[in-house]
Amino acid sequence: MPQTFTLKQRIALAVIPRIASQVIRCLGVTLRYRDISDPSPFPGYDAPPPGVFALWHRCLLASAWRFRNRGVAILISRSFDGELIARTVERLGFIAIRGSSSRDGAVGLRNLQRAYDEGHFSAITADGPRGPAMVAKPGITQLAKLIDCPVNAFYAHPERAWQLRSWDRFLIPKPFSRVTIGWVIGVPADHAAVQAALDRSVELAQQK
């Protein structure tokens, strides 16, 4: 069923994603990225698609520029905030799949499976859309089991960032920062293993 928005929300949806995507582009060109992988020496995107990515919600912005224009399908909630994110990332070359662990989860997973079958990377913010922060929900494991594919977990850590007071402590990289992406590759479709891999990816990314 189509989401209904107020007039104020519709205006915001028409304006904010255009501005936000341009801000991300302007910020992104100033950022420097490096990858640290464990146990594989190669980051997850070095392998050709399809594949499954898991990340924490707080590092979405730092990840958006790094993975732009790769046709990555990402699960985003049907809420108003989710719609803002979806319309923004679509302008950066992502495929927004509507659904979440709390609403339309089964539909979202099936659509991610379809994107995978069509040859795309599929990604889920494991603690989205409302947390608790950095606690993996079942969705990413369910997707991996559904398509019989291991998970590539990663975390994007800006060395300098503004941290919002949101539930996820969302990170906005400061211009000209270095962003380290910690990778744990080939994680089995097991909830405890995925949680441990995401925790390990944070440790890797925050190494000096």
Salt bridges, closest charged atoms under 4 A:
ASP35 OD2 - ARG66 NH2 3.83
ASP38 OD2 - ARG200 NE 3.29
GLU83 OE2 - ARG87 NE 2.91
GLU83 OE2 - ARG98 NH2 2.99
GLU90 OE2 - ARG98 NH1 3.80
ASP104 OD2 - ARG78 NE 2.81
GLU159 OE2 - ARG32 NH2 3.65
ASP168 OD2 - HIS57 ND1 2.67
GLU203 OE1 - ARG200 NH1 3.19
